[in-house]
């Protein structure tokens, strides 16, 4: 895996996640030149694998100013909801994502923060 993908240890820790839905926070900073265009190629593949894994993009947009906690000025933010950590793991460990999408993601990004979050009871639809 590349530096822009979770490590084997991180993925293993995610296997112990609580049952139920998981939301993945993606903060992305494009590599220049050409990162935004490369990320669009990545997105075309990733959107298919997200859908096949029963994931749903719940927010995608331009990142605003960082107020605390990071010295990176992020370009975009994306939130993707999966029914479970197992669904997310199935996606990132699948052949299409790992062989086709992940290398393009690495090409596209200068920096990334990819974080798992678990909805509190009562915040699910």
N, C-alpha and C positions, 0 to 999 in steps of 0.2 A: 504494500500500500504506500501511497505517497504521503508527504507531510500534510496534505490537505484532506486526508481521509482518516477516519478513526483507526487507532492502533488495534492490534489483536487483543491486547489487555483491556482496552476500553470497550471493545465489542463484547468481550467476555463479561465484564462488569454489567453491561446493559442486559445481558441474559437474566440477571437476577432482579430485574425491574419489577415493580408491583404489577399485579394483573390489571388489565384495563387499558384504556387509551393512553397514548403518548403523543406529545406535540414536540416537534423538532424545530428549534430556533436556528436559523441560518443567517449569520451576518457575513457579508461578502465584500471584499475589496478587490477590484479588478487589477490584473497585471496590465501594464501599458507598455507598448501598444498592443491592441488586438484582443485584450481580455474580455471585453464586453461581447464582442462578436463570437469568440470561442465559447463563452458561457451560453450564448443562444444555441449553439450546436449541442452543448451539454444538455441544456434544458429540453430540447426536442426528444432526446433519448430518455432523460430522467422523468419527464412527464409521463411517458408510457410506463416506465417501471413503477412509478408512484401509483398510478391507476391500477396496475396489475396487482399491487400489494395492498389494495384497498385504502391507499392514502388519499388525502384530499388537501390541496393547497387552500389554506384558510385566509392567508394574507400574503401579498407580495407588493413591495413598493420601494421607493427611494428612501434611503436612511436619512434621518435628520441629524442635527448636530449631537455629538456625544456630550452629555452633561457630566457624567462621572464614570470612573471605572475602566476606561480604555484610552490609550493614546492613539488608536487607529481611527481615522475618519472613514467609516464604512460607506460603501456605495449603495448597497441594497440590503433589505431584510426580507426574509421569507419564513413563514410559519406553515409547517406541514403536519397534519394530524393523521395518525395511524391508529387502527383499532387496538394495537398492542406493540410492545417492543419486538416481539417475534415477527410481526409483519414488516417492521422497518429492517430488522436483521435479514430477513428473507430477501428484501430488495437489495441492500448493499452487498450482500454476499452472493447474490445471483450472478450468473455468467454475463448477462447483458450489461448490468450496471458495472460490475467490476472490470470487465474487459473493454467495454465501449465508452461508458459515461465517465468513470473515474479518471482515466488518463486525460480526457478533455477538461474535466474540472481542475485538475492540477495545472494544466496549461493556462487556464483562464484566470486563476486566482493568485493574487499577491499575498493575501491573508484571508483567513476565515475563522469564524467561531461557530461551531456546530454543537448545540447543547440540547439535551433531552429535558423535557418538563412533563410533569404528571398533573393533570387537572384535579383540583380539589373536588370532593363530593358536592354536587349541586351546581357545578359549572359545566356539566355536560348537557347537551341538548336532549 
